[in-house]
Amino acid sequence: MTTPFALPYATPRPSEPAAPYTFDPASQMNTCPDGTLAAVNYPVLMSTASTTSTAGSATHNDDD
């Protein structure tokens, strides 16, 4: 099998964080690096479409 011509010249993209926010266990909320809530940060909402978690969904009977 031969290697495609462009493969040796390809460079990997720099990795991006999975989300521009982290979960704060003390407040039980997603927070941005500057400490603001991700749920009210409109640029974050527009770029990620959601800040919700499915962590507790298994505890609700109507979430099937």
C-alpha positions in Angstrom: 0.0 0.0 0.0 1.3 3.4 -0.9 1.1 6.5 1.3 -1.0 9.3 -0.2 1.1 12.2 -1.4 -0.2 14.8 1.0 0.0 12.7 4.1 3.7 13.5 4.9 2.9 17.2 4.6 -0.2 17.3 6.8 0.1 19.0 10.2 -2.2 18.3 13.1 -4.5 21.0 14.3 -3.8 22.4 17.7 -6.1 20.9 20.2 -9.0 22.9 21.5 -10.7 22.5 24.9 -13.8 20.4 24.8 -15.8 23.3 26.3 -14.8 26.9 27.1 -16.2 26.4 30.6 -15.7 24.0 33.6 -18.0 22.5 36.1 -17.8 24.2 39.6 -18.9 21.6 42.2 -19.3 24.2 44.9 -22.0 26.1 43.0 -23.1 23.1 40.9 -22.9 25.4 37.8 -20.7 25.6 34.7 -18.4 28.6 35.0 -16.2 30.4 32.5 -12.5 31.0 33.2 -13.3 34.5 34.3 -15.7 33.2 37.0 -19.0 34.2 35.2 -21.7 31.6 34.8 -21.7 29.9 31.4 -25.5 29.8 31.3 -25.6 33.6 30.9 -22.6 34.1 28.7 -24.1 34.5 25.3 -20.9 34.0 23.2 -20.4 30.7 25.0 -24.0 29.7 24.4 -23.8 30.6 20.7 -20.5 28.6 20.2 -21.5 25.5 22.2 -25.3 25.5 21.8 -25.7 24.3 25.4 -24.3 24.2 28.9 -26.5 21.4 30.2 -25.4 18.2 31.7 -26.9 14.7 31.6 -25.4 13.7 34.9 -28.7 13.6 36.8 -30.9 12.4 34.0 -30.8 8.8 35.0 -32.5 9.6 38.3 -35.7 10.9 36.7 -38.3 8.5 35.5 -39.5 10.7 32.7 -36.1 11.2 31.0 -36.2 7.9 29.1 
